[in-house]
Amino acid sequence: MIQSAAYDIIKHEGIMIGREEGMIIGTQEMVIEALEERFGVIAPIVIKQIKSITIRDLLKKLLKCAIKAKDIEEFKEYLKTAMS
């Protein structure tokens, strides 16, 4: 079967979208894991809020905050600010 140029473009775009989605999900999971490692069990609402964020740069900032926050309350305040 001969593939058309249009098919190749669509296939490439699909792969790129899949990679981006995978990186977002991976970063969401890293934020959650960092919080669990530092503070123990995390409230489901916090996990839901983190999983609702699809901007990778924001997730990377949240990861840094998860690492540096003095407690979960400080992280939740940053999360609230980030989501508004």
N, CA, C and O atoms as CSV, one atom per row, in Angstrom:
chain,resi,resn,atom,element,x,y,z
A,1,MET,N,N,0.836,-1.178,0.000
A,1,MET,CA,C,0.000,0.000,0.000
A,1,MET,C,C,0.885,1.246,0.000
A,1,MET,O,O,1.839,1.338,0.772
A,2,ILE,N,N,0.571,2.171,-0.842
A,2,ILE,CA,C,1.314,3.424,-0.924
A,2,ILE,C,C,0.622,4.445,-0.019
A,2,ILE,O,O,-0.586,4.667,-0.107
A,3,GLN,N,N,1.430,5.060,0.858
A,3,GLN,CA,C,0.878,6.059,1.767
A,3,GLN,C,C,0.977,7.435,1.127
A,3,GLN,O,O,1.966,7.761,0.471
A,4,SER,N,N,-0.042,8.219,1.324
A,4,SER,CA,C,-0.030,9.567,0.773
A,4,SER,C,C,0.729,10.501,1.699
A,4,SER,O,O,0.957,10.185,2.867
A,5,ALA,N,N,1.113,11.637,1.177
A,5,ALA,CA,C,1.792,12.658,1.977
A,5,ALA,C,C,0.882,13.149,3.088
A,5,ALA,O,O,1.342,13.418,4.198
A,6,ALA,N,N,-0.410,13.266,2.795
A,6,ALA,CA,C,-1.372,13.716,3.806
A,6,ALA,C,C,-1.434,12.715,4.966
A,6,ALA,O,O,-1.484,13.109,6.131
A,7,TYR,N,N,-1.429,11.433,4.638
A,7,TYR,CA,C,-1.447,10.399,5.671
A,7,TYR,C,C,-0.212,10.513,6.559
A,7,TYR,O,O,-0.312,10.413,7.782
A,8,ASP,N,N,0.941,10.718,5.951
A,8,ASP,CA,C,2.180,10.850,6.714
A,8,ASP,C,C,2.131,12.044,7.660
A,8,ASP,O,O,2.595,11.961,8.797
A,9,ILE,N,N,1.567,13.156,7.187
A,9,ILE,CA,C,1.457,14.353,8.026
A,9,ILE,C,C,0.519,14.089,9.199
A,9,ILE,O,O,0.834,14.428,10.340
A,10,ILE,N,N,-0.631,13.483,8.917
A,10,ILE,CA,C,-1.594,13.180,9.977
A,10,ILE,C,C,-0.993,12.206,10.987
A,10,ILE,O,O,-1.165,12.377,12.193
A,11,LYS,N,N,-0.299,11.203,10.506
A,11,LYS,CA,C,0.340,10.212,11.377
A,11,LYS,C,C,1.380,10.892,12.268
A,11,LYS,O,O,1.435,10.631,13.470
A,12,HIS,N,N,2.195,11.755,11.687
A,12,HIS,CA,C,3.225,12.464,12.445
A,12,HIS,C,C,2.601,13.356,13.517
A,12,HIS,O,O,3.065,13.381,14.657
A,13,GLU,N,N,1.546,14.088,13.146
A,13,GLU,CA,C,0.868,14.956,14.113
A,13,GLU,C,C,0.262,14.144,15.247
A,13,GLU,O,O,0.315,14.564,16.403
A,14,GLY,N,N,-0.308,12.998,14.935
A,14,GLY,CA,C,-0.870,12.120,15.958
A,14,GLY,C,C,0.188,11.637,16.929
A,14,GLY,O,O,-0.042,11.581,18.137
A,15,ILE,N,N,1.339,11.290,16.400
A,15,ILE,CA,C,2.452,10.854,17.255
A,15,ILE,C,C,2.903,11.996,18.164
A,15,ILE,O,O,3.157,11.785,19.350
A,16,MET,N,N,3.003,13.199,17.609
A,16,MET,CA,C,3.443,14.351,18.396
A,16,MET,C,C,2.435,14.679,19.505
A,16,MET,O,O,2.827,14.994,20.628
A,17,ILE,N,N,1.153,14.605,19.192
A,17,ILE,CA,C,0.119,14.862,20.200
A,17,ILE,C,C,0.185,13.799,21.288
A,17,ILE,O,O,0.069,14.112,22.473
A,18,GLY,N,N,0.371,12.555,20.894
A,18,GLY,CA,C,0.490,11.467,21.865
A,18,GLY,C,C,1.681,11.641,22.785
A,18,GLY,O,O,1.587,11.371,23.982
A,19,ARG,N,N,2.793,12.086,22.239
A,19,ARG,CA,C,3.988,12.327,23.063
A,19,ARG,C,C,3.731,13.441,24.063
A,19,ARG,O,O,4.083,13.319,25.236
A,20,GLU,N,N,3.115,14.533,23.604
A,20,GLU,CA,C,2.837,15.663,24.489
A,20,GLU,C,C,1.893,15.242,25.614
A,20,GLU,O,O,2.106,15.595,26.774
A,21,GLU,N,N,0.856,14.491,25.267
A,21,GLU,CA,C,-0.074,14.003,26.291
A,21,GLU,C,C,0.646,13.104,27.290
A,21,GLU,O,O,0.392,13.172,28.493
A,22,GLY,N,N,1.537,12.267,26.790
A,22,GLY,CA,C,2.309,11.392,27.671
A,22,GLY,C,C,3.210,12.176,28.613
A,22,GLY,O,O,3.352,11.820,29.783
A,23,MET,N,N,3.822,13.247,28.105
A,23,MET,CA,C,4.680,14.066,28.961
A,23,MET,C,C,3.855,14.783,30.026
A,23,MET,O,O,4.299,14.923,31.166
A,24,ILE,N,N,2.667,15.234,29.664
A,24,ILE,CA,C,1.797,15.911,30.632
A,24,ILE,C,C,1.376,14.937,31.727
A,24,ILE,O,O,1.461,15.262,32.912
A,25,ILE,N,N,0.933,13.768,31.347
A,25,ILE,CA,C,0.518,12.765,32.336
A,25,ILE,C,C,1.694,12.380,33.225
A,25,ILE,O,O,1.537,12.243,34.438
A,26,GLY,N,N,2.864,12.207,32.633
A,26,GLY,CA,C,4.054,11.869,33.408
A,26,GLY,C,C,4.411,12.964,34.410
A,26,GLY,O,O,4.795,12.667,35.541
A,27,THR,N,N,4.289,14.201,34.011
A,27,THR,CA,C,4.613,15.311,34.903
A,27,THR,C,C,3.565,15.419,36.010
A,27,THR,O,O,3.909,15.699,37.158
A,28,GLN,N,N,2.301,15.202,35.680
A,28,GLN,CA,C,1.263,15.185,36.714
A,28,GLN,C,C,1.595,14.134,37.775
A,28,GLN,O,O,1.511,14.399,38.975
A,29,GLU,N,N,1.971,12.943,37.315
A,29,GLU,CA,C,2.308,11.855,38.235
A,29,GLU,C,C,3.535,12.190,39.088
A,29,GLU,O,O,3.590,11.832,40.265
A,30,MET,N,N,4.506,12.868,38.504
A,30,MET,CA,C,5.691,13.252,39.285
A,30,MET,C,C,5.326,14.224,40.397
A,30,MET,O,O,5.844,14.116,41.509
A,31,VAL,N,N,4.442,15.172,40.110
A,31,VAL,CA,C,3.999,16.119,41.137
A,31,VAL,C,C,3.323,15.358,42.271
A,31,VAL,O,O,3.621,15.586,43.443
A,32,ILE,N,N,2.424,14.464,41.923
A,32,ILE,CA,C,1.701,13.685,42.937
A,32,ILE,C,C,2.662,12.819,43.749
A,32,ILE,O,O,2.560,12.758,44.974
A,33,GLU,N,N,3.586,12.158,43.077
A,33,GLU,CA,C,4.557,11.307,43.786
A,33,GLU,C,C,5.438,12.125,44.725
A,33,GLU,O,O,5.724,11.691,45.841
A,34,ALA,N,N,5.870,13.304,44.281
A,34,ALA,CA,C,6.693,14.160,45.141
A,34,ALA,C,C,5.916,14.572,46.388
A,34,ALA,O,O,6.460,14.575,47.492
A,35,LEU,N,N,4.649,14.919,46.210
A,35,LEU,CA,C,3.817,15.299,47.355
A,35,LEU,C,C,3.624,14.128,48.313
A,35,LEU,O,O,3.726,14.295,49.529
A,36,GLU,N,N,3.344,12.943,47.768
A,36,GLU,CA,C,3.152,11.766,48.617
A,36,GLU,C,C,4.424,11.408,49.367
A,36,GLU,O,O,4.369,11.022,50.535
A,37,GLU,N,N,5.551,11.532,48.714
A,37,GLU,CA,C,6.833,11.221,49.359
A,37,GLU,C,C,7.110,12.181,50.510
A,37,GLU,O,O,7.593,11.777,51.568
A,38,ARG,N,N,6.803,13.443,50.295
A,38,ARG,CA,C,7.083,14.464,51.321
A,38,ARG,C,C,6.043,14.517,52.418
A,38,ARG,O,O,6.386,14.668,53.591
A,39,PHE,N,N,4.739,14.390,52.045
A,39,PHE,CA,C,3.680,14.691,52.998
A,39,PHE,C,C,2.736,13.528,53.281
A,39,PHE,O,O,1.788,13.687,54.049
A,40,GLY,N,N,2.970,12.370,52.685
A,40,GLY,CA,C,2.102,11.215,52.923
A,40,GLY,C,C,0.897,11.226,52.004
A,40,GLY,O,O,0.974,11.676,50.861
A,41,VAL,N,N,-0.213,10.726,52.514
A,41,VAL,CA,C,-1.434,10.612,51.714
A,41,VAL,C,C,-1.919,12.012,51.339
A,41,VAL,O,O,-1.997,12.902,52.185
A,42,ILE,N,N,-2.243,12.190,50.067
A,42,ILE,CA,C,-2.701,13.480,49.546
A,42,ILE,C,C,-4.207,13.397,49.307
A,42,ILE,O,O,-4.713,12.393,48.805
A,43,ALA,N,N,-4.906,14.451,49.669
A,43,ALA,CA,C,-6.361,14.499,49.502
A,43,ALA,C,C,-6.738,14.284,48.032
A,43,ALA,O,O,-6.093,14.833,47.138
A,44,PRO,N,N,-7.772,13.493,47.787
A,44,PRO,CA,C,-8.209,13.245,46.404
A,44,PRO,C,C,-8.506,14.526,45.618
A,44,PRO,O,O,-8.270,14.568,44.411
A,45,ILE,N,N,-9.016,15.566,46.277
A,45,ILE,CA,C,-9.314,16.810,45.572
A,45,ILE,C,C,-8.036,17.454,45.032
A,45,ILE,O,O,-8.046,18.035,43.947
A,46,VAL,N,N,-6.944,17.353,45.777
A,46,VAL,CA,C,-5.660,17.907,45.325
A,46,VAL,C,C,-5.177,17.118,44.114
A,46,VAL,O,O,-4.711,17.703,43.136
A,47,ILE,N,N,-5.285,15.809,44.173
A,47,ILE,CA,C,-4.881,14.967,43.045
A,47,ILE,C,C,-5.727,15.299,41.820
A,47,ILE,O,O,-5.202,15.404,40.712
A,48,LYS,N,N,-7.037,15.465,42.017
A,48,LYS,CA,C,-7.928,15.811,40.906
A,48,LYS,C,C,-7.529,17.155,40.291
A,48,LYS,O,O,-7.522,17.301,39.069
A,49,GLN,N,N,-7.200,18.130,41.131
A,49,GLN,CA,C,-6.804,19.447,40.626
A,49,GLN,C,C,-5.513,19.346,39.816
A,49,GLN,O,O,-5.396,19.951,38.751
A,50,ILE,N,N,-4.558,18.592,40.316
A,50,ILE,CA,C,-3.288,18.425,39.597
A,50,ILE,C,C,-3.546,17.757,38.238
A,50,ILE,O,O,-2.997,18.179,37.220
A,51,LYS,N,N,-4.378,16.722,38.232
A,51,LYS,CA,C,-4.654,15.999,36.986
A,51,LYS,C,C,-5.474,16.820,35.996
A,51,LYS,O,O,-5.545,16.474,34.817
A,52,SER,N,N,-6.092,17.898,36.462
A,52,SER,CA,C,-6.856,18.751,35.551
A,52,SER,C,C,-5.965,19.757,34.818
A,52,SER,O,O,-6.405,20.396,33.862
A,53,ILE,N,N,-4.727,19.895,35.259
A,53,ILE,CA,C,-3.804,20.851,34.647
A,53,ILE,C,C,-3.109,20.181,33.467
A,53,ILE,O,O,-2.526,19.105,33.601
A,54,THR,N,N,-3.180,20.832,32.317
A,54,THR,CA,C,-2.605,20.256,31.100
A,54,THR,C,C,-1.533,21.149,30.478
A,54,THR,O,O,-1.138,20.950,29.330
A,55,ILE,N,N,-1.074,22.118,31.233
A,55,ILE,CA,C,-0.003,22.995,30.760
A,55,ILE,C,C,1.293,22.516,31.414
A,55,ILE,O,O,1.470,22.626,32.627
A,56,ARG,N,N,2.178,21.992,30.600
A,56,ARG,CA,C,3.378,21.338,31.133
A,56,ARG,C,C,4.265,22.284,31.923
A,56,ARG,O,O,4.812,21.890,32.953
A,57,ASP,N,N,4.423,23.523,31.467
A,57,ASP,CA,C,5.256,24.477,32.203
A,57,ASP,C,C,4.694,24.740,33.600
A,57,ASP,O,O,5.453,24.864,34.562
A,58,LEU,N,N,3.384,24.826,33.713
A,58,LEU,CA,C,2.760,25.013,35.019
A,58,LEU,C,C,2.983,23.786,35.890
A,58,LEU,O,O,3.263,23.915,37.082
A,59,LEU,N,N,2.863,22.615,35.315
A,59,LEU,CA,C,3.110,21.384,36.075
A,59,LEU,C,C,4.552,21.323,36.568
A,59,LEU,O,O,4.808,20.863,37.681
A,60,LYS,N,N,5.487,21.779,35.753
A,60,LYS,CA,C,6.890,21.795,36.178
A,60,LYS,C,C,7.089,22.749,37.356
A,60,LYS,O,O,7.871,22.461,38.262
A,61,LYS,N,N,6.392,23.876,37.347
A,61,LYS,CA,C,6.462,24.804,38.482
A,61,LYS,C,C,5.849,24.177,39.728
A,61,LYS,O,O,6.357,24.354,40.835
A,62,LEU,N,N,4.754,23.441,39.541
A,62,LEU,CA,C,4.136,22.748,40.667
A,62,LEU,C,C,5.060,21.678,41.235
A,62,LEU,O,O,5.094,21.460,42.447
A,63,LEU,N,N,5.802,21.017,40.371
A,63,LEU,CA,C,6.750,20.014,40.846
A,63,LEU,C,C,7.818,20.654,41.724
A,63,LEU,O,O,8.160,20.128,42.783
A,64,LYS,N,N,8.338,21.788,41.279
A,64,LYS,CA,C,9.331,22.501,42.092
A,64,LYS,C,C,8.737,22.920,43.425
A,64,LYS,O,O,9.393,22.818,44.462
A,65,CYS,N,N,7.503,23.391,43.400
A,65,CYS,CA,C,6.836,23.782,44.630
A,65,CYS,C,C,6.626,22.573,45.544
A,65,CYS,O,O,6.795,22.676,46.759
A,66,ALA,N,N,6.257,21.428,44.960
A,66,ALA,CA,C,6.070,20.214,45.756
A,66,ALA,C,C,7.358,19.815,46.467
A,66,ALA,O,O,7.329,19.277,47.574
A,67,ILE,N,N,8.467,20.081,45.828
A,67,ILE,CA,C,9.768,19.747,46.409
A,67,ILE,C,C,10.166,20.748,47.492
A,67,ILE,O,O,10.766,20.370,48.498
A,68,LYS,N,N,9.834,22.022,47.286
A,68,LYS,CA,C,10.302,23.085,48.178
A,68,LYS,C,C,9.323,23.497,49.274
A,68,LYS,O,O,9.750,24.077,50.273
A,69,ALA,N,N,8.040,23.224,49.128
A,69,ALA,CA,C,7.031,23.693,50.084
A,69,ALA,C,C,7.330,23.166,51.482
A,69,ALA,O,O,7.750,22.022,51.653
A,70,LYS,N,N,7.105,24.023,52.485
A,70,LYS,CA,C,7.377,23.599,53.865
A,70,LYS,C,C,6.332,22.611,54.369
A,70,LYS,O,O,6.618,21.788,55.238
A,71,ASP,N,N,5.107,22.693,53.817
A,71,ASP,CA,C,4.051,21.756,54.176
A,71,ASP,C,C,3.011,21.705,53.053
A,71,ASP,O,O,3.077,22.471,52.091
A,72,ILE,N,N,2.056,20.791,53.196
A,72,ILE,CA,C,1.053,20.605,52.154
A,72,ILE,C,C,0.172,21.835,52.009
A,72,ILE,O,O,-0.318,22.120,50.916
A,73,GLU,N,N,-0.033,22.566,53.094
A,73,GLU,CA,C,-0.857,23.773,53.024
A,73,GLU,C,C,-0.213,24.835,52.138
A,73,GLU,O,O,-0.900,25.517,51.378
A,74,GLU,N,N,1.094,24.969,52.238
A,74,GLU,CA,C,1.793,25.921,51.368
A,74,GLU,C,C,1.645,25.503,49.902
A,74,GLU,O,O,1.438,26.345,49.028
A,75,PHE,N,N,1.751,24.214,49.646
A,75,PHE,CA,C,1.573,23.732,48.275
A,75,PHE,C,C,0.157,24.016,47.784
A,75,PHE,O,O,-0.026,24.470,46.655
A,76,LYS,N,N,-0.852,23.750,48.627
A,76,LYS,CA,C,-2.240,23.968,48.216
A,76,LYS,C,C,-2.504,25.445,47.917
A,76,LYS,O,O,-3.272,25.760,47.008
A,77,GLU,N,N,-1.888,26.336,48.656
A,77,GLU,CA,C,-2.039,27.771,48.370
A,77,GLU,C,C,-1.444,28.107,47.005
A,77,GLU,O,O,-2.039,28.855,46.228
A,78,TYR,N,N,-0.272,27.554,46.720
A,78,TYR,CA,C,0.354,27.791,45.421
A,78,TYR,C,C,-0.515,27.198,44.313
A,78,TYR,O,O,-0.687,27.811,43.260
A,79,LEU,N,N,-1.056,26.018,44.550
A,79,LEU,CA,C,-1.914,25.364,43.567
A,79,LEU,C,C,-3.156,26.213,43.294
A,79,LEU,O,O,-3.558,26.380,42.142
A,80,LYS,N,N,-3.757,26.743,44.347
A,80,LYS,CA,C,-4.940,27.584,44.173
A,80,LYS,C,C,-4.605,28.816,43.337
A,80,LYS,O,O,-5.372,29.192,42.450
A,81,THR,N,N,-3.478,29.438,43.611
A,81,THR,CA,C,-3.041,30.605,42.851
A,81,THR,C,C,-2.783,30.224,41.400
A,81,THR,O,O,-3.163,30.956,40.486
A,82,ALA,N,N,-2.149,29.101,41.188
A,82,ALA,CA,C,-1.808,28.651,39.840
A,82,ALA,C,C,-3.045,28.356,39.002
A,82,ALA,O,O,-3.035,28.539,37.785
A,83,MET,N,N,-4.099,27.904,39.648
A,83,MET,CA,C,-5.302,27.525,38.918
A,83,MET,C,C,-6.233,28.711,38.637
A,83,MET,O,O,-7.189,28.588,37.873
A,84,SER,N,N,-5.950,29.834,39.249
A,84,SER,CA,C,-6.836,30.996,39.018
A,84,SER,C,C,-6.351,31.892,37.925
A,84,SER,O,O,-6.991,32.899,37.623
